[in-house]
Amino acid sequence: MAKRILTTGGVLTVLLVWTMAASSVVEARPAAVSVQIAGTSLTLPTPDAHCPLEREKPSDARVLSMVEGALAGQNRLLGIYAPCDALGDWRSGKRALLGQMVQFQSIVSIAKVTIPKPYARQYASFCSNMRKRGQEIADEVSPEISRRIAKMTETIRVSEPKVIGVRKSGGVSCIVLVAQKIAAEDGSALVQLVAYRPLILKGKFVFAYVFRDLDNGAGVKPAISELEAIADATIAANGT
């Protein structure tokens, strides 16, 4: 079963969304939230300067529905956040696209599996597999994700993701870097960087994702640094 976990590349989701009328006020963000994976309670700290999307907000609910629909049956969305200032502008209609986000996801098929410590071997196996087969895995996953998104909306089109690197992170883990282009029906488009890192929290396999808009000056190095900080905070919050 451990081998099955380590050969899973995760689901790469894309999030280009349109504006809907909503309040521009972003409430105080919670310091952390608790989620359950097959009876195991995990703590997800809210990333710095980010606020969670809220199902009660019409615009947020539409994004949540799209992401969950794209992931259905494969990965489970545990948490999704956007920069607080961008989220407020987007809800009020001042921002047309919301291309910067942070997500936590788990793998549905292995939710009941508890990985024993130490985790170094599991991390090494996953990272080695991604270095060897990262693009192959992305090519296997992306057509289904694109099909699901197209079924939910006719206004968004996503190019095939390209794995641009696998960087060492945290001593024993790694960060996978992916670039993809997203186009909307109105002609707007962006090149999005997706950086994700596997985390093993209390024996449960979780992915932390950072989505950044490369067209608006977001660099690869800042995205890596941000993801490493998020990963470190999440590991510390769960006592692992």
C-alpha positions in Angstrom: 0.0 0.0 0.0 2.9 2.4 0.8 4.2 1.9 -2.8 0.8 2.9 -4.1 0.9 6.1 -2.1 4.3 7.0 -3.3 3.5 6.6 -7.0 0.5 8.9 -6.8 1.3 12.3 -8.3 -1.7 14.2 -7.0 -4.3 16.1 -9.0 -3.2 19.4 -10.5 -6.2 21.8 -10.4 -6.5 25.1 -12.1 -8.4 28.1 -10.7 -9.3 30.9 -13.1 -12.6 32.4 -12.0 -14.9 35.2 -12.9 -16.4 37.9 -10.7 -19.8 37.7 -9.1 -21.4 40.4 -6.9 -20.4 40.0 -3.3 -19.4 41.9 -0.2 -15.9 43.5 -0.4 -15.3 43.0 3.3 -13.0 40.2 4.2 -13.5 39.1 7.8 -10.7 38.3 10.2 -9.1 35.0 9.1 -9.0 32.1 11.5 -5.6 31.2 12.8 -6.2 27.5 11.9 -8.9 25.0 11.1 -9.3 21.4 12.0 -10.1 18.7 9.3 -10.7 15.0 9.6 -9.2 12.3 7.3 -10.6 8.9 8.2 -11.0 9.8 11.8 -7.6 11.5 12.2 -7.8 15.2 13.1 -5.4 17.5 11.3 -4.7 21.2 11.9 -4.3 23.5 8.9 -2.9 26.9 9.8 -4.1 29.8 7.6 -1.3 31.0 5.4 0.1 34.5 6.2 -1.9 37.3 4.5 -4.5 34.8 3.2 -8.1 34.3 4.0 -10.2 31.2 3.5 -12.9 31.1 0.8 -16.4 30.9 2.3 -19.2 28.8 1.1 -21.7 31.4 2.2 -20.3 33.9 -0.3 -21.8 33.4 -3.8 -18.5 34.0 -5.6 -16.5 31.8 -3.3 -19.1 29.0 -3.5 -18.8 28.9 -7.2 -15.1 28.4 -7.0 -15.4 25.7 -4.3 -18.0 23.9 -6.5 -15.7 24.0 -9.5 -12.6 22.8 -7.6 -14.5 20.0 -5.8 -16.1 19.0 -9.1 -12.7 18.8 -10.8 -11.2 16.7 -8.0 -14.2 14.5 -7.3 -13.3 10.8 -6.6 -9.6 11.4 -6.8 -8.5 14.2 -4.4 -10.3 15.8 -1.6 -10.1 19.6 -1.1 -9.2 20.2 2.6 -8.7 24.0 2.5 -8.6 26.8 0.0 -7.3 30.3 0.6 -6.6 33.5 -1.4 -4.6 36.7 -0.5 -7.0 38.7 1.7 -6.6 41.9 -0.4 -7.2 40.1 -3.7 -10.1 38.2 -2.3 -11.8 41.4 -1.1 -11.3 43.1 -4.5 -12.5 40.1 -6.4 -15.7 39.8 -4.3 -16.5 43.4 -4.9 -15.9 43.2 -8.7 -12.7 45.2 -8.7 -10.7 42.2 -9.8 -11.8 40.1 -12.8 -9.5 37.1 -12.2 -8.3 35.3 -9.1 -5.2 33.4 -10.1 -3.4 33.3 -6.7 -4.4 30.7 -4.2 -3.2 28.2 -1.6 -4.8 24.8 -1.3 -4.5 21.6 0.8 -5.7 18.3 -0.7 -5.7 14.7 0.3 -5.9 11.5 -1.8 -9.3 9.8 -1.6 -8.2 6.3 -2.3 -5.7 6.1 0.6 -7.6 8.1 3.2 -7.7 5.1 5.5 -4.0 4.3 5.2 -1.8 5.4 8.1 1.9 5.7 7.1 4.3 4.6 9.8 7.2 6.7 10.9 9.9 7.5 10.0 8.6 9.3 6.8 12.0 9.9 5.1 11.8 6.8 2.9 8.2 7.6 1.8 9.2 11.2 0.9 12.3 10.0 -1.0 10.3 7.4 -3.0 7.6 10.0 -3.9 10.1 12.6 -5.0 12.2 10.1 -7.0 9.1 9.0 -8.8 8.1 12.6 -9.6 11.6 13.3 -11.0 11.3 10.2 -13.3 7.6 10.3 -14.2 6.4 13.8 -13.3 5.3 14.8 -16.8 3.9 11.4 -17.6 1.7 11.6 -14.5 0.6 15.1 -15.3 -0.3 14.0 -18.9 -2.3 11.1 -17.4 -4.3 13.4 -15.1 -4.8 16.7 -17.0 -7.2 15.5 -19.7 -9.8 14.3 -17.2 -9.4 17.6 -15.1 -9.8 19.7 -18.3 -12.9 17.6 -19.3 -14.5 18.2 -15.9 -13.8 21.9 -16.0 -15.2 22.2 -19.5 -18.3 20.3 -18.4 -18.9 22.8 -15.6 -18.1 26.0 -17.5 -17.7 27.0 -21.1 -15.7 30.2 -20.2 -12.4 28.6 -19.1 -9.8 26.6 -21.0 -6.7 25.1 -19.6 -3.6 24.1 -21.4 -1.8 20.9 -20.6 0.4 21.4 -17.6 4.2 21.2 -18.0 6.3 20.0 -15.1 9.3 22.4 -15.0 11.2 21.0 -12.1 11.3 19.0 -8.9 13.3 20.8 -6.1 14.5 19.4 -2.8 12.7 20.8 0.2 12.7 20.4 3.9 15.7 18.0 3.9 13.7 14.9 3.0 10.8 16.2 0.8 10.5 18.0 -2.5 8.5 20.7 -4.3 7.0 19.9 -7.8 6.8 22.9 -10.1 4.2 23.0 -12.9 3.4 25.8 -15.4 0.1 26.0 -17.2 -1.8 28.6 -19.3 -5.4 29.5 -18.5 -7.6 31.3 -21.0 -11.1 32.8 -20.5 -13.8 33.3 -23.2 -13.4 37.1 -23.0 -9.8 36.8 -24.2 -8.1 37.3 -20.8 -5.4 34.7 -20.0 -2.6 34.1 -17.6 0.4 31.8 -17.1 0.0 30.1 -13.7 2.7 28.5 -11.6 1.6 25.6 -9.5 4.0 24.5 -6.8 3.1 21.6 -4.6 4.8 19.6 -1.8 3.7 16.3 -0.2 3.3 16.4 3.6 2.8 13.4 5.9 0.8 14.6 8.9 0.0 12.1 11.6 0.5 9.4 9.1 -1.8 10.9 6.5 -0.6 12.0 3.0 -1.5 15.6 2.2 -0.5 18.0 -0.6 0.1 21.7 0.0 -0.3 23.8 -3.2 0.6 27.3 -4.0 -0.9 28.8 -7.2 0.7 32.1 -8.5 0.1 34.2 -11.6 3.5 34.5 -13.4 2.1 37.2 -15.6 1.8 39.6 -12.7 5.4 39.3 -11.5 5.1 36.3 -9.2 8.5 34.5 -9.4 9.4 30.9 -8.9 11.7 31.5 -6.0 9.1 33.5 -3.9 6.6 30.7 -4.6 9.0 28.1 -3.4 9.8 30.1 -0.2 6.1 30.6 0.5 5.3 26.9 0.0 8.2 25.9 2.3 6.9 28.3 5.0 3.4 26.9 4.7 4.7 23.3 4.8 6.8 24.0 7.9 4.0 25.7 9.7 1.6 22.8 8.9 4.0 20.1 10.0 4.7 22.0 13.2 1.0 22.4 13.9 0.5 18.7 13.7 3.4 17.7 15.9 5.2 15.8 13.2 
